[in-house]
Amino acid sequence: MSSLLLTSCGFYTEDIKNQFLDFIDRDISQLKVSIITTGSPMKENNRYAQRAMQDFKDMGFKHINFVDIEFDDPQILIHRDVIYINGGNPFTLLYYAKKSGADEIIKTLAAQNIIIVGVSAGALLLGPNINIVDFFTPQMNTMDLTDFKALGVTDKLIFPHYDREDVFKDSTNKTIEERIVEFESNENCKVTRLKDEEYISILMNQAH
């Protein structure tokens, strides 16, 4: 049974940390963690990646590394117990996940006894596609991606930072909610709105 934790900001609240710790049924000090930094500005020097590293240490994890699938061999992920996919640019993250083969590795791992934490862009990567990012912030697509199909580990289409109007300014002054409703109507889909302090936890059965 693998566990997914989809968040906007990682271990943002004690509640989110506790939900994560609830997934763990083994000795924390023995477990291996990889933090994927590929989508993040400044990669492992990204402040959110650094904070995640500190959070893991504070929880008692001893074996934690940063992995950048733009340059590192994604095979390194195979022997990890926890994979934490940091946020940043969803297009960049998706591009290198596919290019490196990390996408297939993560899909395979999701069917095993592993915990995957998706943060913002990382949560989007695990979903069916990143069409909503192209709808909201097409200027982020510096990789000129045309295929927005994501990993499909979950069928939940997340909109992270739902409560952050300041982050998603709109030239026509539509609210985030108005634009999501428009997107849902265009794409005939359902979007899961996720505020910064909210999370979604999913237990994946092996049968899927």
C-alpha positions in Angstrom: 0.0 0.0 0.0 1.5 3.3 -1.0 0.4 6.6 0.4 0.1 10.0 -1.4 0.1 13.3 0.3 -0.9 16.2 -1.9 -0.1 19.7 -0.5 0.3 23.3 -1.6 3.3 24.0 0.7 4.7 20.7 2.1 4.7 20.3 5.9 3.1 23.7 6.3 1.1 22.9 9.4 1.4 20.4 12.3 -1.8 18.8 11.0 -0.1 18.0 7.7 3.1 16.7 9.5 0.9 14.5 11.6 -0.9 13.1 8.6 2.4 12.3 7.0 3.7 10.6 10.2 0.5 8.6 10.4 1.5 6.9 7.1 4.7 5.6 8.7 4.7 2.1 10.2 8.5 1.6 10.4 11.5 3.0 12.2 11.9 6.5 10.9 15.6 6.5 11.5 16.0 3.7 9.0 13.9 5.1 6.2 15.4 6.8 3.1 14.1 10.1 1.8 14.7 11.8 -1.6 13.6 15.4 -2.2 13.2 16.1 -5.9 14.2 19.7 -6.5 14.0 19.8 -10.3 11.1 22.2 -10.6 12.4 24.7 -8.0 14.3 27.9 -8.6 17.8 27.3 -7.3 17.1 23.6 -7.0 18.4 22.3 -3.6 19.2 25.8 -2.5 15.5 26.6 -2.8 14.3 27.7 0.6 11.3 25.3 0.4 13.6 22.4 -0.4 15.9 23.4 2.5 12.9 23.7 4.8 11.7 20.3 3.8 15.2 18.9 4.6 15.0 20.5 8.0 11.4 19.2 8.6 12.5 15.6 7.8 15.5 15.9 10.2 13.3 17.3 12.9 10.9 14.3 12.5 13.9 11.9 13.1 14.9 10.9 9.5 18.6 10.3 9.1 18.9 9.4 5.4 17.8 12.3 3.2 19.2 13.4 -0.1 18.3 15.9 -2.8 17.7 14.5 -6.3 17.6 16.6 -9.4 16.2 14.5 -12.2 17.6 17.0 -14.8 21.1 15.7 -14.0 20.8 12.8 -11.6 20.0 9.2 -12.6 16.3 8.7 -11.5 17.2 5.1 -10.7 18.3 6.4 -7.3 14.6 6.8 -6.4 14.0 3.1 -6.6 15.5 2.3 -3.2 13.8 5.2 -1.3 10.9 4.9 1.2 9.7 8.5 0.9 9.8 10.7 -2.2 9.1 14.4 -1.7 8.5 16.3 -4.9 9.2 19.9 -4.3 7.3 22.7 -6.1 8.3 25.3 -8.6 7.7 25.3 -12.3 5.3 22.4 -13.3 6.3 22.5 -17.0 10.0 22.1 -16.1 9.3 19.4 -13.6 7.1 17.5 -16.1 9.6 17.9 -18.9 12.5 16.4 -17.0 10.3 13.7 -15.4 9.5 12.4 -18.9 13.0 13.0 -20.4 14.8 11.2 -17.5 12.4 8.3 -17.2 11.6 9.4 -13.6 8.0 9.4 -14.7 7.9 5.6 -15.2 9.9 5.0 -12.0 7.6 7.1 -9.9 4.5 5.3 -11.4 6.0 2.0 -10.6 6.9 3.0 -7.1 3.4 4.3 -6.5 2.2 0.7 -6.8 4.6 -0.3 -4.0 4.9 0.4 -0.3 6.2 3.9 -0.5 5.1 7.4 0.6 5.0 10.2 -2.0 4.5 13.8 -1.0 3.6 16.2 -3.9 4.1 19.9 -3.2 2.4 22.4 -5.5 3.9 21.6 -8.9 4.8 18.2 -7.4 1.1 17.5 -6.6 0.2 18.5 -10.2 2.9 16.2 -11.6 1.2 13.2 -9.9 -2.2 14.1 -11.3 -3.7 13.4 -14.8 -2.4 16.6 -16.6 -1.1 20.1 -16.0 -3.6 21.8 -18.4 -4.8 24.1 -15.7 -1.2 25.5 -15.3 -1.3 26.3 -19.0 -4.6 28.0 -18.6 -3.5 30.1 -15.6 0.2 30.8 -16.2 1.1 29.9 -19.8 4.2 32.2 -19.5 5.7 29.5 -17.2 6.1 27.1 -20.1 9.6 28.0 -20.9 10.3 24.5 -22.1 7.7 24.9 -24.9 5.9 21.7 -23.8 2.9 20.8 -26.0 2.0 17.5 -24.2 0.6 18.4 -20.7 -0.2 14.8 -19.8 1.2 14.2 -16.3 1.9 10.9 -14.4 -1.7 10.0 -13.5 -0.7 8.4 -10.2 -3.9 10.0 -9.0 -6.9 11.2 -11.0 -7.2 14.3 -8.8 -6.6 17.5 -10.7 -5.2 19.9 -8.0 -5.2 23.7 -8.0 -2.6 24.6 -5.3 -2.5 27.9 -3.5 -6.2 28.4 -4.1 -6.3 31.1 -1.4 -3.5 33.2 -2.9 -5.1 35.7 -5.2 -1.8 37.7 -4.9 0.1 34.9 -6.8 -2.4 34.5 -9.6 -3.1 38.0 -10.8 -5.5 38.3 -13.7 -5.5 41.1 -16.3 -9.3 41.0 -16.4 -9.6 41.0 -12.6 -11.4 37.6 -12.4 -11.0 35.7 -9.2 -9.2 32.4 -9.0 -12.6 30.7 -8.5 -14.1 32.4 -11.5 -11.2 31.2 -13.7 -11.3 27.7 -12.3 -15.0 27.4 -13.0 -14.3 28.6 -16.6 -11.6 26.0 -16.9 -13.8 23.2 -15.6 -16.5 24.2 -18.1 -14.0 24.3 -21.0 -12.3 21.0 -20.1 -15.3 19.2 -18.7 -13.4 18.2 -15.6 -13.5 18.7 -11.8 -10.7 20.6 -10.1 -9.8 20.1 -6.4 -9.1 23.4 -4.8 -6.3 23.3 -2.3 -5.5 26.1 0.1 -2.0 26.6 1.5 -2.9 24.9 4.8 -4.9 22.1 3.3 -3.8 18.6 2.1 -5.3 15.5 0.5 -4.1 12.1 1.6 -4.7 9.1 -0.6 -4.0 5.5 0.2 -3.3 3.5 -3.0 -4.3 -0.1 -3.1 -1.9 -2.5 -4.9 -4.8 -3.6 -7.2 -4.8 -0.3 -9.2 
